[in-house]
Amino acid sequence: MYGTVLIMKYTLLTVLVLAGISSVLSYPYMYWNDEFVPWIPKYSNLTNMKCPNKTCTPDPLKHQWTREDCCVCRAKPLWEVPVDSTVRLQLEYVRRNGIAEVFSEEQNKSQYYSVYHSQGYLSKLPVNICDFPNIVRIDLQSNELTEVGNLSCLSMLDILDLSYNKIQFIGNDSFLSLTNLRELRVTHNGLQTLGPSTLTSLPLFRADFSHNNMSSIEFSNMISESDFCEITFASNNISNIVNTNNFEIDPDKNYRGGIVDLVGNSFTTFIDFEKLGITDIAILGKVLSYGFVMPDVKWTCDCHMEPYLELAEDVIKRIWRDYFNISCWLPLEYRGKTIPDIVKEGRLDIFICNLTVEQKCPPKCKCFFQPKERRTVVDCSGVGLTELPPYVPSGNRFSNNLTLIFKDNNITHFGNRSYLTDATVLDMSGNKVSTFSHEAIEMLPDDIELNFADNDFKKVPRAFQTLNPCKSKFGDVTIDCGCDTEWMKTWANNRGLKQCSNMSSLVCETDSGLIPVDEISVDDICKQENIMITISIILSILSTLIMIIFGIAYLFRYEIYLLQRKYFLRNSASKVGFLLKYDAFVSFNDENDELRIWVLNVLVRHLEASGYRLFVPCRDLPPGSIKEEEILEQIINSRKYLIILCDYYQQNDITWTQIEWKYIWCHFRQYMERNIIVINFDQLETSEQTDPKLRAFVRLGYDIDFSNRKHDLFVTVKSRLGAPLKSLFFHGNKKTKFMAHNLITNKGLFDPFTLVDSTKIKLEL
């Protein structure tokens, strides 16, 4: 009779479904002949209770329940022992709309009152009920009540029965002040909502909310820190348990509990305590001593049930009885199979939860949670995949342990997917994989169980070397081996491939035939390839050298041209000097006053005094002529070109020197007898030259340094100009003599800044 009390005290069975347990819940009207003795509950403040002495004294050899367990269900208040001693109040309607008052016909006030009124049309509690604060029992069955009303004044109330009324809502403040309420009945009311934590603070021993219209029940209304005998929600339409006020189990408290009757509801799945905010199932077993009576439920044996059965597995095998034999309704293949049989057979792995497309299960695939194995399974076998699915279920407690089954599809490339890092099993057998993403392989855990049998690849990426070959099945694979596959021999030998040769048969295709990868040598796979590699390296070096040479040649192309012209093309010059008018065309920045004075008054005078004919644009251009045409004509008519370099010779805003230099270089390239003489007036460095052609002259040292420590500037210039022309245009000047006494100092050395007085130059004709 008291076997259920034993089950209630096995903490690992606290949340198991109990069936057919009713004997312990019987009302104690059969114990009138027993002696009732005072009893104070351990976990409530009730002080007016009496417990049957003989009935609730357990025999340690026969019973495993305690006196406390028995008294919670069979104790009676002192005003009911030995007989009911309460004074019944009379009720009188004062209005037609169901408003009434209560009164007592006795003159003396009693210590305890009770109110009984059924089969009436009472619409509210009696308006003067607070005039009798000692009321301990109210029975208002079968009236027209639509709300509980204000009972805060009745702190001594022990029993409240509001059954067969029309109350559809009970808030969590309806019974707050009823600190002695021990029994509560609100059956057959059409009740739809029972507010969260309505019953939590009450010292209830019994509560009955059966035969109503509730579709859900608050978790907090099933929990109590004190012992209770029974709370029943039978014959409602409850399909789930909710936790709208985020009630939390306190692991430091001991929730005593009792029987929660949920018979005749609409449950199909087991109570998911994780959704109720209880993430640690072990805590639930420690703090609760509850039994949930749900014998008629058509159970869906899924993942919600498995964690609790796993915790109670050992206990179930030892003490399960026939009246606990609830069975599965769904899935169909397990219909009629009892929970104890499944547990005893060790088949908890069948308790799974299927996942939908909305939960990221790939289309046409089958996905499910499997709590027993702590994994999520994604089975896409033979669904016509041509690539790895872009996503799989995630965000659950098992998504970091994925079993991925993608066998028998048309996948040709093993690509990168973020979920591969969580895969512990990957089956890619029976596909057409020929290529691999290096990043995808690196994402695989080192200890993954891998199956790539029956695919089309001929190369095994080196990234596989971190994986365990005894967990990596490739089947029979013939590999195109080369020097890049030499690692496979070390991989196979170091990781014990021979010990699990049944997993894979990897052979290399060589000139000597097929050789197992653990027996290959460098000569087998690298001899020809080494020669090709050597040739490739040599060709690469040569190509690099050629590119460097060509780069240097391009960078110093003008220097190379000047050297080539000096040493290889000098004899190819044509002898047309007698047709030219000038020995030299003098190009310089005539906007530089200092330079202009030196050129005109020193350089030009000295050279012309030596018999050279010079064309100086700023001096010799005819007025009114077209300047560019005249410059071009005189460049053509000049044998040499005398360039005077200064800081601003090639500045962008000095357009005429740029034009002059352009034509000079053009004719210099075209005619080998032409030559360019550069005088570095401002002593410019190579890096200061913007024009690469002039920079070549300075880099090769072909310029004449104006500082000229030997003081032989004019000698050097004349040496490079050569002998003066004897042109047809100037044949009458062949006896011309120049005397330039001021160009020589008293020591016979040249002074470039000595100005020549034109009156001292004597010209003989």
C-alpha positions in Angstrom: 0.0 0.0 0.0 2.8 2.4 0.8 5.2 1.3 -2.0 4.9 4.6 -3.6 6.4 6.4 -0.7 9.6 4.4 -1.2 9.7 5.5 -4.9 9.2 9.1 -3.9 12.3 9.0 -1.8 14.5 7.7 -4.6 15.8 11.0 -5.8 16.8 9.6 -9.2 13.2 8.5 -9.7 11.7 11.8 -8.6 10.6 12.8 -12.1 9.6 9.4 -13.4 6.0 8.7 -14.4 4.1 6.8 -11.9 1.0 4.8 -12.8 -1.9 3.5 -10.8 -0.9 5.0 -7.4 -3.9 5.8 -5.4 -3.9 4.0 -2.2 -1.7 6.5 -0.4 -4.0 9.3 -1.5 -7.2 7.9 0.1 -9.0 10.2 2.6 -8.6 9.1 6.1 -12.2 8.6 7.0 -11.5 4.9 7.7 -9.3 5.7 10.7 -12.0 7.0 13.2 -11.2 4.2 15.6 -7.6 5.1 15.7 -6.1 7.3 18.4 -5.2 10.8 17.1 -2.3 12.4 18.8 -0.9 16.0 18.4 1.4 16.4 15.5 3.4 19.4 14.2 4.6 19.1 10.6 8.3 19.5 10.1 8.1 21.8 7.1 5.1 24.1 8.0 3.9 26.2 10.9 0.6 24.4 11.5 0.1 23.7 15.2 -3.5 22.4 15.3 -3.0 19.0 13.7 -3.5 15.5 15.0 -2.2 12.3 13.4 -3.5 8.7 13.8 -1.0 7.1 16.1 -1.2 3.4 15.1 -1.8 3.8 11.4 1.2 6.1 11.0 3.6 4.2 13.1 5.7 2.3 10.5 7.2 -1.1 11.1 10.9 -0.8 10.1 10.9 -4.4 8.9 7.8 -4.0 6.7 7.6 -0.3 5.7 10.0 2.1 4.0 7.9 5.2 4.5 8.1 7.5 7.5 5.6 8.7 10.0 5.9 12.2 8.5 4.9 10.9 5.1 1.8 9.2 6.5 0.7 12.1 8.7 0.8 14.5 5.8 -1.9 12.5 4.1 -4.0 11.3 7.2 -3.7 14.1 9.8 -6.9 16.0 10.8 -7.3 19.3 12.5 -8.2 19.3 16.2 -11.8 20.6 15.7 -12.5 17.4 13.7 -11.2 15.0 16.3 -13.0 13.1 17.7 -16.0 14.8 16.0 -16.6 18.0 14.1 -16.9 20.8 16.7 -17.3 23.8 14.4 -20.4 26.0 14.5 -22.1 26.1 11.1 -23.0 29.6 10.0 -26.3 30.3 8.3 -26.5 32.1 4.9 -29.2 34.5 3.9 -29.6 36.2 0.4 -30.1 39.9 0.7 -30.4 40.6 -3.0 -31.7 38.8 -6.1 -28.3 38.9 -7.9 -26.8 36.3 -5.5 -25.5 38.6 -2.8 -25.8 37.1 0.7 -24.8 37.4 4.3 -23.9 34.9 7.0 -25.0 34.8 10.6 -25.0 32.5 13.6 -28.1 31.5 15.5 -26.1 30.7 18.6 -25.7 33.5 21.1 -22.1 32.6 22.1 -19.4 33.1 19.7 -17.7 29.8 18.8 -14.0 29.3 18.5 -14.3 27.7 15.1 -16.9 28.4 12.4 -17.7 26.6 9.1 -19.8 27.7 6.1 -21.7 25.2 4.0 -23.9 26.3 1.1 -24.4 24.3 -2.1 -26.9 24.1 -5.0 -27.5 27.8 -4.6 -27.0 30.9 -6.8 -24.4 32.7 -4.7 -22.5 35.0 -7.0 -19.9 36.4 -4.5 -18.6 35.5 -1.1 -21.0 36.6 1.7 -20.5 40.4 2.1 -20.0 40.2 5.9 -17.8 37.1 6.0 -14.9 39.0 7.6 -17.1 39.4 10.7 -16.2 35.8 11.5 -12.4 35.6 11.3 -12.5 32.2 13.0 -14.0 30.4 10.0 -11.9 27.3 9.4 -14.0 25.6 6.6 -15.8 27.0 3.6 -17.8 24.7 1.3 -19.6 26.7 -1.5 -19.9 24.0 -4.1 -22.4 24.3 -7.0 -23.1 28.1 -6.9 -22.6 30.9 -9.4 -19.2 32.2 -8.2 -17.0 33.8 -11.0 -14.1 34.8 -8.8 -12.5 33.7 -5.5 -13.0 37.0 -3.8 -11.3 38.6 -0.8 -10.4 36.0 1.8 -7.4 37.8 3.3 -9.3 38.3 6.6 -9.7 34.6 7.2 -6.2 33.7 8.3 -7.5 30.5 10.2 -9.1 29.0 7.1 -8.2 25.3 6.8 -10.4 24.0 4.0 -11.7 25.8 1.0 -14.0 24.1 -1.5 -15.2 26.2 -4.5 -16.0 23.3 -6.8 -18.8 23.4 -9.4 -18.7 27.1 -9.9 -17.8 29.4 -12.8 -14.3 30.6 -11.8 -12.1 30.8 -14.9 -9.1 32.7 -13.5 -7.2 32.5 -10.2 -4.4 35.0 -9.7 -1.3 34.5 -7.6 -2.6 36.9 -4.9 -5.9 35.1 -4.3 -4.7 33.1 -1.3 -1.7 35.1 0.0 -3.0 35.7 3.5 -4.3 32.1 4.1 -1.3 30.9 6.1 -3.2 27.9 7.5 -4.9 26.7 4.3 -4.4 23.0 4.2 -6.9 21.8 1.6 -8.1 23.6 -1.6 -10.6 22.3 -4.1 -11.5 24.2 -7.3 -12.9 21.4 -9.6 -15.4 21.6 -12.4 -15.2 25.3 -12.9 -14.0 25.7 -16.4 -10.8 27.2 -14.9 -8.4 28.2 -17.7 -5.6 30.0 -15.9 -3.9 29.4 -12.5 -1.4 32.2 -12.0 2.3 31.4 -11.5 3.4 30.7 -7.9 -0.2 30.7 -6.7 0.4 27.7 -4.5 4.1 28.1 -3.7 3.8 29.8 -0.3 0.8 27.9 1.0 1.1 25.0 3.5 -1.2 22.9 1.4 -1.5 19.2 2.0 -4.0 18.7 -0.8 -5.1 20.7 -3.8 -7.6 19.7 -6.4 -7.9 21.5 -9.8 -9.2 18.6 -11.7 -11.9 18.7 -14.4 -11.2 22.2 -15.7 -10.0 23.7 -19.0 -6.4 24.5 -18.4 -4.1 23.9 -21.4 -0.8 24.5 -19.5 0.3 24.5 -15.9 2.9 26.6 -14.3 6.0 24.8 -13.0 6.0 26.9 -9.8 2.5 25.6 -8.9 3.9 22.0 -8.7 6.8 22.9 -6.4 6.7 23.3 -2.6 9.3 23.5 0.1 7.0 21.5 2.5 5.6 18.0 2.2 2.2 17.7 0.5 0.1 14.6 -0.1 -1.3 15.4 -3.5 -1.9 18.1 -6.0 -4.1 17.0 -8.8 -4.6 18.6 -12.2 -6.4 15.6 -13.6 -8.9 15.7 -16.5 -7.8 19.1 -17.9 -6.4 19.7 -21.4 -2.9 20.3 -20.3 -0.3 19.5 -23.0 2.8 21.2 -21.5 4.3 22.7 -18.4 5.5 26.3 -18.6 7.6 28.7 -16.5 6.4 32.2 -17.4 7.7 33.8 -14.2 11.2 32.2 -14.6 11.0 30.2 -11.4 14.3 28.8 -10.4 15.2 25.8 -8.3 17.5 26.7 -5.4 20.0 23.9 -5.0 20.5 24.9 -1.4 16.9 24.1 -0.5 15.1 20.8 0.0 11.8 20.7 -1.9 9.9 18.0 -0.1 7.0 17.5 -2.5 4.5 14.7 -3.0 2.3 13.3 -5.7 1.3 15.5 -8.7 -1.6 13.9 -10.5 -1.7 14.7 -14.3 -4.1 11.9 -15.3 -6.4 12.6 -18.3 -4.5 15.4 -20.0 -3.0 15.9 -23.4 0.6 15.2 -22.8 2.5 13.4 -25.6 6.1 14.2 -24.7 8.0 13.9 -21.5 8.4 16.9 -19.2 11.3 19.0 -20.6 12.8 20.4 -17.5 15.6 22.2 -19.5 12.9 24.4 -21.0 11.7 25.1 -17.5 15.1 26.6 -16.6 16.6 23.5 -15.1 19.8 22.9 -17.0 21.4 20.5 -14.5 19.4 17.4 -14.3 21.4 16.2 -11.3 20.3 19.2 -9.3 16.7 18.3 -10.0 17.2 14.8 -8.6 18.8 16.2 -5.5 16.2 18.7 -4.5 12.9 17.0 -5.5 11.1 14.1 -4.0 8.1 14.1 -6.4 6.0 11.6 -8.3 4.1 12.6 -11.4 1.1 10.4 -12.1 0.5 10.2 -15.8 -0.6 6.5 -16.6 -2.8 7.2 -19.6 -0.4 9.3 -21.6 0.3 8.3 -25.2 4.0 8.8 -24.8 6.3 9.9 -27.5 9.5 8.2 -26.5 12.0 10.9 -27.6 15.1 12.8 -26.4 13.2 14.6 -23.6 12.7 11.4 -21.7 16.2 9.9 -22.1 18.3 12.1 -19.6 16.0 11.2 -16.7 15.8 7.6 -17.5 19.6 7.5 -17.8 20.0 8.9 -14.3 17.5 6.4 -12.9 18.7 3.5 -15.0 20.2 1.5 -12.1 17.3 2.1 -9.8 14.8 1.1 -12.4 16.5 -2.2 -13.0 16.3 -3.0 -9.3 12.9 -1.9 -8.0 10.5 -1.4 -11.0 7.1 -2.9 -10.6 4.3 -3.8 -13.0 2.2 -0.8 -12.0 5.0 1.4 -13.4 4.9 -0.2 -16.8 4.0 2.8 -19.0 4.8 2.2 -22.7 5.7 4.1 -25.8 3.0 5.3 -28.2 5.3 6.9 -30.7 7.4 6.3 -32.7 5.4 3.5 -34.3 8.2 1.0 -34.3 8.3 1.1 -30.5 4.6 1.3 -29.8 3.7 -1.0 -26.9 7.3 -1.3 -25.8 7.4 -0.6 -22.0 9.9 1.9 -20.6 11.4 -0.6 -18.1 12.0 -3.1 -20.9 13.8 -0.5 -23.0 15.9 0.5 -20.0 16.8 -3.0 -19.0 17.8 -3.9 -22.6 20.2 -0.9 -22.6 18.4 0.7 -25.5 18.3 4.3 -24.4 19.9 5.3 -27.7 16.4 5.0 -29.3 15.2 8.1 -27.5 15.8 10.7 -30.1 14.2 14.0 -31.3 13.9 14.6 -35.0 14.9 18.0 -36.3 13.2 20.0 -39.1 14.3 22.3 -41.9 13.5 25.2 -39.7 16.1 23.9 -37.3 18.7 23.9 -40.1 18.3 20.3 -41.1 19.3 20.2 -44.8 16.4 19.5 -47.3 15.7 15.8 -47.9 18.0 14.8 -45.0 17.2 13.2 -41.6 18.5 15.0 -38.5 18.0 14.1 -34.9 19.4 14.6 -31.4 20.6 11.5 -29.6 21.1 12.3 -25.9 22.4 8.8 -25.0 25.4 9.3 -27.4 25.6 13.1 -26.7 25.5 13.8 -30.4 23.5 15.3 -33.3 23.2 13.1 -36.3 22.8 14.5 -39.9 22.0 11.7 -42.3 21.9 12.8 -46.0 22.6 9.4 -47.5 21.6 9.1 -51.2 19.7 12.4 -51.5 21.6 13.6 -54.6 23.9 16.1 -53.0 26.5 17.6 -55.4 28.3 19.5 -52.6 28.5 19.6 -48.9 25.3 21.1 -47.3 25.9 24.8 -46.5 24.6 24.3 -42.9 23.6 21.7 -40.3 21.7 22.0 -37.0 23.5 24.2 -34.5 23.0 26.1 -31.3 22.0 23.0 -29.2 23.8 21.2 -26.4 24.9 18.4 -28.8 25.9 20.5 -31.9 29.6 20.3 -30.9 29.4 16.5 -31.5 28.2 16.0 -35.1 27.8 12.7 -36.8 27.7 13.6 -40.5 26.6 10.9 -43.0 26.9 12.1 -46.6 27.5 8.8 -48.3 26.1 7.7 -51.7 25.8 11.1 -53.3 27.4 13.0 -56.2 29.8 15.2 -54.3 33.0 15.9 -56.4 34.8 18.4 -54.2 35.3 18.3 -50.5 34.9 22.0 -49.6 35.2 24.1 -46.6 32.3 24.3 -44.1 32.4 25.9 -40.7 30.6 22.9 -39.0 33.4 20.5 -39.9 35.3 21.6 -36.7 32.5 20.0 -34.6 32.4 16.7 -36.6 33.4 13.5 -34.7 32.2 11.1 -37.5 32.2 11.9 -41.2 31.1 9.4 -43.8 31.8 10.5 -47.4 31.9 7.0 -48.9 30.3 6.3 -52.3 30.7 9.8 -53.7 32.8 11.2 -56.6 35.2 13.3 -54.6 38.3 14.0 -56.7 39.6 17.2 -55.1 39.9 18.5 -51.6 40.0 21.9 -50.0 43.2 22.2 -47.8 41.3 24.4 -45.4 38.5 21.9 -45.0 40.8 19.1 -44.1 42.6 21.3 -41.5 39.3 22.0 -39.9 38.7 18.3 -39.1 39.4 17.2 -35.5 42.5 15.0 -35.3 40.6 12.0 -33.9 37.7 12.1 -36.2 36.2 8.8 -37.6 36.6 9.4 -41.4 35.3 7.4 -44.3 36.3 8.3 -47.9 36.0 4.9 -49.4 34.7 4.5 -53.1 35.6 8.0 -54.3 37.6 9.2 -57.4 40.6 11.0 -55.9 44.1 10.1 -57.0 45.9 12.5 -54.7 45.7 12.5 -50.9 46.4 16.0 -49.5 49.2 16.3 -47.0 46.8 17.8 -44.5 45.5 14.3 -43.8 48.8 13.5 -42.0 47.4 14.9 -38.7 44.6 12.4 -38.7 44.6 8.9 -37.2 45.0 6.4 -40.1 43.2 3.7 -38.0 40.2 6.0 -37.9 40.5 7.2 -41.5 39.0 4.7 -44.0 39.9 5.3 -47.7 39.2 1.9 -49.1 41.1 0.7 -52.1 42.8 3.8 -53.6 45.5 3.9 -56.3 47.4 7.2 -55.9 49.5 9.1 -58.4 52.5 9.3 -56.2 55.3 11.8 -56.5 57.8 13.5 -54.2 54.9 15.3 -52.6 53.4 12.0 -51.4 56.5 10.8 -49.6 55.0 11.9 -46.3 52.4 9.1 -46.6 55.0 6.4 -45.8 56.0 8.2 -42.6 52.3 8.8 -41.7 51.5 5.1 -42.3 54.4 3.8 -40.3 54.2 6.2 -37.4 50.5 6.0 -36.8 50.2 2.2 -37.1 48.5 1.7 -40.4 49.5 -1.9 -40.5 47.6 -2.6 -37.4 44.4 -1.5 -39.1 45.1 -2.5 -42.7 41.4 -3.4 -43.1 40.6 0.3 -43.1 42.4 1.3 -46.2 44.5 -0.1 -49.0 46.7 2.8 -50.3 49.0 1.9 -53.2 51.3 4.1 -55.3 51.3 3.8 -59.1 55.0 3.9 -60.2 57.1 2.9 -63.1 57.9 -0.3 -61.2 54.2 -1.1 -60.7 51.9 -0.8 -57.7 53.6 -0.4 -54.4 51.9 0.0 -51.0 52.5 3.4 -49.5 54.2 2.1 -46.4 56.8 0.4 -48.7 57.6 3.1 -51.1 61.1 4.7 -51.4 62.3 8.0 -52.8 63.7 6.3 -55.8 60.3 4.8 -56.6 58.5 8.0 -56.8 61.0 10.9 -57.0 63.8 9.9 -59.5 62.4 11.3 -62.7 60.7 14.0 -60.7 64.0 15.1 -59.1 65.5 15.6 -62.6 62.5 17.7 -63.6 62.7 19.6 -60.4 66.4 20.3 -61.0 65.8 21.5 -64.6 62.9 23.6 -63.4 65.1 25.2 -60.7 67.9 25.9 -63.3 65.4 27.4 -65.8 63.8 29.4 -63.0 67.2 30.8 -62.0 68.1 31.6 -65.6 64.8 33.2 -66.2 65.3 35.3 -63.1 68.8 36.3 -64.2 67.5 37.3 -67.6 64.8 39.3 -66.1 67.2 41.1 -63.8 69.6 41.7 -66.7 66.9 43.1 -68.9 65.7 45.2 -66.0 69.2 46.6 -65.4 69.6 47.1 -69.2 66.4 49.0 -69.4 67.3 51.1 -66.3 70.7 52.0 -67.8 69.7 52.0 -71.4 71.1 55.4 -72.1 74.3 54.6 -70.4 74.6 51.5 -72.5 73.9 53.5 -75.7 76.6 56.1 -74.9 79.1 53.4 -74.2 78.1 51.5 -77.4 78.4 54.7 -79.4 81.8 55.5 -77.9 83.5 52.1 -78.4 81.6 50.4 -81.2 80.1 53.0 -83.5 82.8 55.7 -83.7 84.1 54.6 -87.1 80.6 54.7 -88.7 80.4 58.5 -88.6 79.9 60.2 -92.0 82.2 63.0 -93.1 79.8 65.9 -93.8 81.5 68.5 -91.6 82.3 70.7 -94.5 78.6 71.2 -95.2 77.9 72.4 -91.7 77.7 76.1 -90.6 78.6 75.8 -86.9 81.1 74.0 -84.8 78.6 73.9 -81.9 75.1 74.8 -80.9 75.2 76.2 -77.4 72.2 75.3 -75.2 71.7 76.7 -71.8 69.2 78.5 -69.5 69.6 82.1 -70.6 67.3 83.2 -67.8 70.1 82.5 -65.3 72.0 85.8 -65.3 75.2 84.5 -63.8 75.3 81.6 -66.3 74.4 83.9 -69.3 77.2 86.3 -68.4 79.8 83.5 -68.2 78.6 81.8 -71.4 78.6 85.0 -73.5 81.5 86.9 -72.1 83.8 84.0 -71.3 83.1 80.7 -72.9 81.8 81.9 -76.3 84.4 84.6 -76.6 87.2 82.3 -75.9 86.0 79.6 -78.3 85.2 82.0 -81.1 88.6 83.6 -80.5 90.0 80.1 -81.1 88.3 79.9 -84.5 85.1 78.1 -83.5 81.8 79.1 -85.0 79.1 78.9 -82.4 75.3 79.4 -82.5 73.9 80.9 -79.3 70.1 81.2 -79.5 69.7 84.1 -77.2 72.3 86.0 -79.3 72.0 84.8 -82.8 68.3 84.2 -83.5 67.2 86.7 -86.2 64.5 89.0 -85.0 61.0 88.1 -86.3 61.9 84.5 -87.1 59.9 81.5 -86.0 62.0 80.5 -83.0 61.4 76.7 -83.0 62.0 76.4 -86.7 65.2 78.5 -86.5 66.5 76.5 -83.5 65.8 73.2 -85.4 67.6 74.5 -88.5 70.7 75.6 -86.6 70.8 72.3 -84.7 70.9 70.5 -88.0 73.6 72.9 -89.2 75.8 72.3 -86.1 78.5 69.6 -85.8 78.5 69.5 -82.0 76.2 70.4 -79.2 77.4 72.2 -76.1 75.1 71.7 -73.1 75.6 74.0 -70.1 73.9 72.2 -67.1 72.6 74.2 -64.3 69.9 73.7 -61.6 67.1 74.9 -63.9 68.1 73.5 -67.3 65.3 70.9 -67.4 62.6 72.6 -65.2 59.1 72.2 -66.6 58.6 75.9 -67.0 61.9 76.3 -69.1 60.3 75.3 -72.4 63.0 76.3 -74.8 65.8 74.4 -73.2 63.5 71.3 -73.4 62.8 71.9 -77.1 66.5 72.4 -77.8 67.4 69.3 -75.9 64.8 67.2 -77.6 66.1 68.1 -81.1 69.7 67.8 -80.0 69.2 64.3 -78.7 67.3 63.3 -81.9 70.1 64.4 -84.2 72.7 63.0 -81.9 71.0 59.6 -82.2 70.6 60.0 -86.0 74.1 61.1 -87.0 77.1 59.4 -85.6 79.5 62.3 -86.3 77.5 64.5 -84.0 78.5 64.7 -80.4 77.2 66.2 -77.1 79.5 68.1 -74.8 78.1 68.6 -71.3 79.6 71.3 -69.0 78.3 70.7 -65.4 78.1 74.4 -64.4 76.4 73.8 -61.1 78.2 70.6 -60.4 75.0 68.6 -60.3 75.0 65.0 -59.0 73.5 62.1 -60.9 70.5 61.9 -58.6 69.7 65.6 -59.3 69.2 65.0 -63.0 65.6 64.6 -63.9 66.3 63.7 -67.6 67.6 60.1 -67.8 69.7 60.9 -70.9 71.5 63.8 -69.2 71.8 61.6 -66.1 73.6 59.0 -68.2 76.2 61.6 -69.2 76.8 62.5 -65.6 76.8 58.9 -64.3 79.4 57.9 -66.9 81.6 61.0 -66.2 81.1 62.3 -69.7 80.3 65.7 -68.4 83.0 68.4 -67.8 83.1 69.5 -64.2 83.0 73.3 -64.1 85.2 73.3 -61.0 87.9 71.5 -63.0 90.8 71.3 -60.5 93.3 71.2 -63.4 92.0 74.5 -64.7 91.9 73.2 -68.2 88.2 73.7 -68.9 88.7 75.3 -72.3 91.4 72.8 -73.2 89.0 70.0 -72.5 86.1 71.7 -74.3 88.3 72.3 -77.4 89.6 68.8 -77.3 86.1 67.4 -77.5 85.0 70.0 -80.1 88.0 69.0 -82.3 89.5 71.3 -84.9 87.3 74.2 -86.0 85.3 73.6 -89.2 86.5 74.7 -92.6 83.1 75.2 -94.1 82.1 76.4 -97.5 79.9 78.9 -95.7 82.9 80.5 -93.9 85.9 80.0 -96.3 86.8 83.7 -96.1 87.6 83.4 -92.4 90.4 80.8 -92.6 93.1 83.4 -91.8 91.3 84.8 -88.8 93.4 85.1 -85.7 92.2 85.7 -82.2 94.2 87.1 -79.3 92.5 86.6 -75.9 95.2 87.8 -73.6 92.8 88.3 -70.6 91.7 84.6 -70.7 95.1 83.6 -69.2 96.2 84.7 -65.8 99.7 85.7 -65.0 100.4 82.1 -64.2 99.1 80.8 -67.5 96.1 79.2 -65.9 92.5 79.5 -67.0 90.1 81.7 -65.0 86.5 81.1 -66.1 85.1 84.2 -64.5 87.7 86.6 -66.1 85.7 88.9 -68.4 87.2 89.8 -71.7 87.3 93.4 -72.8 86.2 93.5 -76.4 88.5 96.5 -77.1 91.5 94.3 -76.4 90.6 91.6 -78.9 92.4 92.2 -82.2 91.0 90.6 -85.2 93.3 90.3 -88.3 91.7 89.8 -91.6 
